[in-house]
Amino acid sequence: MLDPHGALIYTMVIVTGAESRMGATERNIIGDIVGHLPLFHGFDRGKLGSHLNDCAEMLGREDGLEATLAAIKQALPARLRETAYAIACDLVASDGSATQDELQILELMREIGR
């Protein structure tokens, strides 16, 4: 069962991997966010790799994106859904431009908060 920390990590994975396969740079960005946001205080960083791998595995399924979004929505309490969307927006904005794929993911993330 996915917990709120895992759901936020899954959110970052789908946003950073919207255009292509997630590489080392994206993994490092996610690691930095997990290491610096107070929201992740108390999170065992040793679990980060398994969350990244589990999310990638889920996304690789036939219904991967839909299943991942459903898991995120189920695991996030209502008070963290807008936070997940804000993190997603920050990640998309971090490189100075947003692709159509990234914008579509943001739209899907916004729907989770409703």
N, C-alpha and C positions, 0 to 999 in steps of 0.2 A: 504494500500500500504506500502510495506517495504521500509525503508529508509536505507542509508549506514551504520549507526550504527547498526541497526537491522540485516542487512546482515552480518556484521562482527560477531555479536553475534550468528546468525544462523550457521555461519561457525564453531565457537567454539563448539556449541552444537553437530553438526554432527561428529566432530573429537573426542570429549571427549566421545560421546556415541557410537562410532563405534563398540565397543565390547559388550556393554551391556547397560542397562538402566542407565541414568545419576543419580548419587547419590549426596549427600551433598558435598563431596570432590570436585567433578567436578564443581558444582555450585559455590563453594567458589573460585576455581581457576579462573573461568570466571569473577566472581565479582572482584577479585583482578586485573585481566587484565584490566577490564573496569575502575577501580579506578585509575590505574597507567599509562596507556598509554596516552600520549598527544593527540593521535588521538581521544580519547573519551572526550576531554575537551568540556564542554558544554552539554554533554549527561545527561539527567535526569535519575539518577540511580533508581528512583522510577519506571521506565518503564522496568527495567531489568527482573523482574519476569514475566511480560506479554509477553516479547519477548521469554523468555525461554519456557513458557507454549504454546505460539502460535507455536513455532518451533516444540515442542514435538507433538502437535496436528497434524501439517502438516506431520510430519514424520510417524505418525500412520496411515495415509491414505494408500490405496492400492498402489498408485504411489508416496508415500511419499518422498523417497530420490530424485527422479527425479524432483518432484515439488519443493522441498526445494532448490536444486541446481539451478533450473531455476529462482526461486525467488531471490536467492543470486546474480546470474549473472545480472538479470534485475536491481536490486537495486544498485549494485556497479558501480561507474564510473570506467572507464578503469584505472585511476591512482591508484585506491585502490585494484584492483584485485590481483596484486602481493603482496600487503600488507596482504590481506586475506590469501593467500597461505603461506606467511612467518609466520603468527600467527598460522596457522594450523600445520606447521612443528615444531614450538616451542612447541606446546602442545603435539604432538606425541613424541618428543624427551625428554620431561620433566620427564618421568619416567625411562629413560635409555634404553628402548627397544621399538621396533615397531612391532605390530602384523600385520598379513597379512590384516586383516580388516582395520586397520589404514592406511596401505600403499595404499590400494585400494581407500580409501577416499581421501588421498593426491593426487593420480593420477587424480581423478575426479575434485578436486579443482584446480589442475594445468591446466586442460582443460578449466576451466572458464576464466583463464587469457589469453587464446589464442584468 
